[in-house]
Each structure stands twice: as C-alpha cells, then as structure tokens.
Amino acid sequence: MKNLLIASFDMEIGGVERSLISMLNNFDNTNYAVDLMLYSHTGELMDLLPKKQNLLRESKSYKTFRMSIGQILKSGNIALASTRLLAKYRASIDDSTEKGYKQMQYMWKYGLPFLPKTEKQYDIAISYLWPHYFVAEKVRAATKIAWIHTDFSTVDTDIEMDIKMWNKFDSIVAVSDACKNAFIEKYPTLAEKVIVIENITSPDVVRTLANEEVENPMLSDFRFKVITVARLSHAKGIDQAIKALKLLKDRGYKDIAWYVVGYGGDEKMLKKLITANHLEDSFILLGKQTNPYPHMKAADLYVQPSRYEGKAVTVGEAQILSKPVLITNYPTASSQIQNGIDGYICKADVNGIADGIEKLYQDNEFRERLATNCTMNNYHNSEELDKLYQLV
C-alpha cells in the first residue's frame, strides 16, 4: 500500500472544497493510505469529509494562513506576523490590478523559514490548491503533484517565483483542457508536466442533497427565479449580475428574481450596489449554505456571471439537476458546456448577461431543450481518478 498525502487550506464552502470531497469519496483506499493535511480545520464542509482517510492534526503555524495579522500577533507568532506585514507591503508596491495572488506568493516566500517540515516520508504528495509551497518545500515524497483550478491567463502572479515552485513537482493537473492550455500559454516551459483530470462529480449525492428540506425562500417565490452559487468576489462577477438585473428591470421584466448563494469579501460592496439600483426585493443574497442544491433545484435558470473560471463545479452540479445553464464567455467557457446543447454562452459583460437571460426567459422551448439534454448526460466520471493512479 502506498502512502499518499493530500494538502489543502480548509473546508470553507467553495467549489474546490466540494471537488476535494468528491475526490476523497471516490478514492482507492485499498491501494493507498491517504493522509489529509488541512492548514485550518475550519469550514462548514468539515463534517462532509469522509472518515476513511486520516485527517492530520492541525498545525498552529500553517493555520496562520487563514488568520489576520492581528490574530497571528495575538497567538504569539511574531515571526509569521512580520512576514505577513512584509508580504502585504511588497504586494502594495507591485504594479498589479489584483494584488491578492502576489501577496499570497510573498506570504509563503517570506514565511517558509518559519514553517515546519513533515516528519513522514510519502510515496506521493498532492497539493490541491495554489500556491503549492507546502508540498514543494516542506514535504518529503517520491512523487509530487500540484493541481490547477483556475485560468492562469487571467490572474497576475510573480511568474519567476511561480516557475521555481512548479519545477518542484513531477506533474501538474489541470481540471479542463482550456485550463491546461491557458496555463501552458503562461508557463510554456512546464508544458510536458501538465495533464488533465476533471473534477470528480457525484451525481447521486447532488440529487439526494437537492431533496433535503432546508429553509428556502425560493419555494414561496412564484417569479422567474435565477440562481447563482459562487463566492462574492471580483472573479465571480456578482456585481455584473446586479447591473444585468437592473437592465432587465428597465426593459420591463419585473417578475425576475435573482438569488445568490455564497459569501466573500465583496459582500458589503454588493449590498450597496443592490440598494443603489433599488433591487432589494429582487436581488437576494442568501449567504453561506452548506447545502445549496435545494436552492438550485427551486430555480428556473442557473447563471454563472464569472469574469474567469478554471471549471466551475457549480455549473456541472446545476446540469446534474437538469437546470438550463447560462454562463459568460470566459476563456475556458467552451470546455464547460456545449453551447446551445446543454447550456448557453453569453457575452462576458453586463449587456451580454442581460441579453442571455432575456433570451432564455422568452424562449421556453429552448430553455426546456437545454434542461432535457442535461438529463441525457452521464455525469459520473470517477474513472478520471485512473489518470491519477497512472501517474504514480
């Protein structure tokens, strides 16, 4: 039996975390003894982790990556708090439109000397979420594998730092062909290391959870209901969704309601935008939901208004529930759906989102055809893990 380590950040509600749970549920525990390293044992999805893998004890040092500088200082870890301040300053002077990615890189770069190594020797170590410095620098393993969940052509990273880190890995796994191609375009010297393993989906689990009874205001709302499940962040384009709904209201579509399941740093800004556009009764933030599937099931249309994606887990889950799906034309969109067959791709701006919803609202036959085509697809893909086993 091979010893395998899988590392990620925490189990807060998100697509990456749900895909990790699906992978663990389908993992071959006969031939692999799996240790799971979470930097922080936090998040509503902790209880959904399968018991057949060994969850390692939480490390106080690695937990700091999910803490504020003030919290780190209160914990007494002056060294790591200092590295966080340095990373924040370094990112602030960089010429970057979205500084969060570079700041995360600098946090790890400056923090590495103060972080402990693992004692155990592994046959395989998998880093499931970027940046991958823990597995790259602090884990002893014969084979190291890193995962890509996003479209790297759309994020601003320190490329030289990144390449040094990626070179510590034997293989790099992208969750879609488009995700792989975008990565290779940015890091062409790493092309030979990259393979595609799609996110593992569990259709039976999604359908079962969709039938659970939860508090759901959508059930008593008889308007045309749009649903989005996503982080409240710039990447997910919820601000564009609000403006698109305002545009639809101005066009006379008064009976459309848009619900969003999710949380994130943009919540205050989005609430102000909702108020400014007088959409309090029709653009509704439902917050964190451990089980978003009953809300998906109650909707008439699923919309992903993202600016960029690797491969949105929630889009596939909406299709499993036979929902018509509208997504923006982000760079990897064509790898997510077949346009006009099991979903519809619109322009990636406010007008495009509004036009796409208007088309699907008006064309009931087209909407039903998209949903019917989803029922005919087989979303079971646990065989994707065979590609991983072949790597090792």
N, C-alpha and C positions, 0 to 999 in steps of 0.2 A: 504494500500500500504506500502510495506517495504522499508526502507531507506538503500541503498547499496552504499558502496564506493569501487572503483577500483583504485589502485595505481600502477604507473609505472614510468619509468625515463623520457623519452622524445619520440619524434616521428621521430628520425633519421631512415634512410632506413635500414630495417632489418626484418628477418623472424618473430621474436617475436612481433615486432610492427605491421606487417601485420596481424598476427593472432589475435592481440588485436582488430584491426579494424573490422575484420570479426566477432569476438565475439560480439562486440558492435552493429554491424549492425543487428545481429540476436537476440539481447537480448529482453526479455519480458518487455516492458516498460509500460504494463498495470498494472502489479502487483508489479513492482519495480521502485522506483525513484532513478536513478543512478547518483551519483557524480563521476567525473573522476579527480583524482589527478595526475598531471604530475609534476615531480620535476623541469623540464625545458620545457618551451613552445617553443621548437626548433625542427627542422627537417622538411624535405621535405614532410613528410606524415601528417603534422598537418592539411592540408586542406582536407584530406580524412576522418577525424574524423566525425562521424555522428552528426547531430545537436540535436538529440532527447535526448542526455544525457547532464548533466550540467558540463561543464569544470570549475573546481575551479580556483581561481586566483593564479597565480604563487607566490611561496614563495621565498623570497631572500635567506633565509637560506638553503632550500633544493636545490635551483638552483646551489649551490656551488659544488654539486656532479658531475656536468658537466662542471666545471671550473678548470683551472690550479691553482697552488698555487699562482703564480704571479697575476692572475686575481682576486683571492679572496682577496689578500692583497690590491690591488687597489680599491676593493669595500669597504674596511674599516673593513672587518670582521677578525680582528686579531686572535680572539679565534679559529675560524674554520680553519684558515690558519695554526695555530700552531698544531692543531690536525692532519691535513693532513701531515705536516712535521714529526710528531711523528709516524704516521702510515707508512709512507714511510721508515723511519729508522727501525721500528720494522720488516717490511717485508724484508728489505735488510739483516737482520742478521738471518732470518729463513733459514733452510736448505730445500729449495724448488726449483724445476726446473722451475716452472711457478708461480712467486710471485704475479701476479695481483689479484688472488682471495683472498689471505690472506690480501693483502694491502687494498682491498675493505672492508673486515671484520673489520680491525683495524680502518679504516676511520670512520665507523659507531660507533664502540665501543667508541672511544675517542670523537667523535663528538656529541653523544647523549645528554649529559648535556646541550648543547648549541642550541638544536633544539626544536622548539615549538611543543606543542600538538595541535591536532584539537579540536575545541570547540564543534562540533556537535556530538551527540550520534547516532551511526548507529546500525541497526539490523544485518547487515552483512558487513564485510570488507574483500576485496580480495587484496592480494599483488601479482602482476602479474610477478614480476621479482626479482630474488635474487640479493643481500641479502634483507631480508624482515623486517628489523628493524623498519621502519617507522610504518607499521601496527602493528607489535608486541609490540612496546613500546610507540607509540605516538597517537594511535587511540583508542577511546572507542567504542567497538562493542560487541554485544551479541555472535556473531559467527565470527571467523576469519579463513580465508582460504588462503593458500600460494600455488603458482604454481611452478612446476619444468619443465624447458625447456631443460635441458642438462643431459648428462650422468655423474652422480656424481662419478662414479668409476674412471673417467679419470681426475678429477680436484683435486688439492691439497688445502684443506681448513683446518682451525683450527676446528677439529671435536668437541671438548668440547664446544667451543663458539657457533658453529652451532647448536648443540643439545639444548642448552639453548634457542636459538632463536626459533627453530622449535617447542619446547614444549609450546610456547605461542599460537600455532594455534590448532584449533579444527580438521581441515582436511588439508591434503596436496594433491594437484592434480598433477599427472604426465601426460605427453602428450602421453605416449605409455606404453605398458606392459613392454617392455625392459627397458625403462626409470625408471619405478616403481621398477623393480627387482634390477637394479643397485643401486638405492637409498637405498633400504632396506638392501642390502648387506653391504653398508657402515654404515647405521644407523639402525640396526636391532630393537632397542627399539622403533622405530617410526612406525613399520610395520602396526599396526592397524589403523593408521591415513591416510594411503595412498590409494587413489583411482585413476582410470584412466579416464580422459576426453580428448579426442583427440582434436587437433587444429581444429577449425571450418573453413571449406573451403567454398568458394563462387564461384563455377564453372562458373556461368553465368557472374559474374563480371570479372573473369580472362579472359574468352573468349572474352568478349566485349572489354576489355582494350587491348587485343592482336591485335585487328583490328585497333587500333588508329594509325594515321600517326605520326611517330617520326623520328628524324634524325637517320638513321640506316645504317652504312657502310656494314653490313652483306648482304643487299639486292643486292649489286653490286659485291659481292664476290662469285664466282662460284666454289670455292674449297669445300671440305668436311668440314662442319663447326660444331665445338664443342662449346657448351656454358656452362658456369658455372655462377651462380648468388650467391655471397657469400661475407662476409666480408673478407678483406685482412688481415688475421690473421693466427697464427700458427695452430689453431684448424681446419681451413678450408682447409689446405693442398695445397694452391695455389703454393707454392714452389715445391711440389711434382709434380704438374701438369706441370710446366715448364720443369722439368727434364724428365718427361714422354714424352712430345712432342719432346724434343731433341733426346730421344732414338728412337722415331718413325721416325724422320727425318734421323737418322743414319741407320735405317733399310730400307730406300728408299721411305718412304711415304712423298713425297714432297708436295702433294696437300691437306694437312690437316691444317686448321687454327683453333686456339683456342681463343675464345672471353670470357672475364670475365667482368661481371657487378658487381661493388661493390667498396668499399673504405675501408680504415683502416690503422692501424699503420705500417703494413708491406710493404706499397706501395714502398718506396724508395729501400728497400732491394730486392723486387721482380723485380723492373725495372733494377737494377744492374744484377740480375740473368738472366733476359731476354737478356740483352746486352752481358753478358759473354758467353751465349750459342748461340749468333747470331740468335735470334728468333724475332727480331724487327718487321719483316713483317708478322709473323705468330702467335705470342702470343700477343694478343692485349687487353690492359686494357681499358675498356670503361668508367670507373669511376662511379660516382653516377648516377643512372637513377631512377626517380620517378616511371616510368612505364617500368619494364624490360620485359614485356610479348611480345611485338613485336620482341624483340631480341630472346627470346625463340622460338617463332613461326618460325623465319627465320632459325633456326639451324637444322642440321641433327641428332644431338645427344646431350642429356643433360648429363653432368658428374658432380658428387659430389665427389671430391677427399679428403674428410674430414678425419682427424685423429680421431675425435669423434663428435657425434651429440646426441641430445635428439631425435628429429624427425624433419628432415629438411623440412620446409614449402615449399621451392622451388622445392623439388623433387616431392611433390604432385601436385604443380602447373604445372610442366612440363608434368606430366602424364595427367592432365586435358586437356592440349593442344595436347595430343596424341603424345608425343615425346618418342622415345626409351630412356631409362634411364640407366646409368651405375653409380653405387655407390661403394665406397670402403667397405670392410668388417669391418666397425667399430662395436663396441659391440652391438649397437641397430639396425644394418642394417636389420636384418630379420624381424623386426617389421615395416619397412618402405616399403618394396616391397616383392613380391613373386618371388624368384629367378628363372629366366628362363621363367616367365609367363608375368609379367607386368614390368619387369626390370631385370638387370643383376648385380650380385655382384662379384667384383673382389678382389684380394688380396690388403691389405691396405698398399702398398708400391709403389715405382716408377715403378718397373717392372710389378707389377700387374695391375696398371693403364694403362700402355702402352699395355700390352697383352690384356686387356679388350677392349680397343679402337680398336686395330688391329682386334680382332675377330668380333666386330660389324661392322667395316669398310668393312671387306671382305665378311661377311655373310649377304647380303642384305635381304634374305628371313627371317632370324632370327630377324633382326632389324625391319622389317615391321610387323612381328608377335607380337613383343613386343608393337609396336605402336597401332596395331589393338586391342589387348587385353585391352589397356588403354581406347579405345573408348567405350568398352563394360561395363566399370565400372561406377557405380554411385557414384560420389564424393560428393554429397550433404550429409552433416552429421550434420545439425543444431540440430537434435534430441539429440546430445551429451549434449546440454545445459540442457536437462531434468535431467541429473545426478546432475548438479549443483543445480538446483531448489530443488531436493530431499534432498540435504544436509541441506537446510535451512528451 
